[in-house]
Amino acid sequence: MEEIKADNAIKFIKGIFCRFGLPHRIITDNGSQFISADFQDYCIRLGVKICFASVSHPQSNGHVERANGIVLQGIKTRVYDRLMSHDKKWVEELPSVLRAVRTTSTTSNKETPFFLVYGSEAMLPTELRHQNT
């Protein structure tokens, strides 16, 4: 998101809702965009409950903290040297790191996050190349 304001947060989650449907609740930090009347009214109109993670204990939202850690580690190990030598922005490499995270099975349920969302496995670039030959 460009600036983190309530209208940008609403626009962003509209895209998420249109793609994946409405959640029962959203767990978020106490950012001003989320505690704003506009954001709260939007969620209330849709019947989505907003839950706020503890400011003093971010580990209370441990699932998100772990996911963020995995993404950050992926960025560091895959692209750090390349980014430093070519003056690229890390955000340009984020989609490939997220693809790797989404297509790697978890130890808890042996499924990939992609499969759990879409009901089938993602086609990886190498698989697409082999299908076209």
Helices and strands as residue ranges (DSSP letters): H 6-20, E 25-28, H 32-35, H 37-46, E 49-52, G 58-61, H 62-86, G 90-92, H 94-102, H 113-118, H 125-131
